[in-house]
């Protein structure tokens, strides 16, 4: 999705605590997931606040530098879901695989 800059660049991100077990480039080509695969949830709320500096622009290349959340988003939170959809031939016709790459928190629900 180049219009929202969702395809990461080819440069390899530095490993840090917010880097999932698979890079976005590796996940882009993966079609099956194990129940133990690391699905990242990154906190990008700092880039979507009204009071942020105009020079602070969100891009998907920033994901490895964002803080990694340890809890799931809650009802009312606004998130970006990074996923793939692929089809394949199987005995019963056409199969569909939907795989989650990660989640980016954009805004927290506040009462």
C-alpha positions, 0 to 999 in steps of 0.5 A: 500500500504505497499511498500510505507508506505501509511497505517498509523500506529495504534497510534493516531495522536495528534490533530493540525491544519493540522489534517483533520476531519477524521484520515487516519485510519477512512477514510480508512474504509469510503465508502461515503463522504459528500460535507462538509467533510474536505479533507486535502492538506498537504505541504511536499515539505521540504522532497523532495528538493535536499538540504534536510538533508539525515535523513529527510525522508518522511513517511505518518505517518508525515501527521498530523505534516505537514503544511496544505495548504489553496489553491488548488495545481496549474497546474504543481505542483506534488502531491500524491493523497490519495484515495479509490476505492470500488465497491458495488452491486446496482440495475443496477449491480455493482457500483463504489465509488471513494473517496478522502482522501487527497492530499500531495504536493511534488513539486511546479511548478516554471517558 
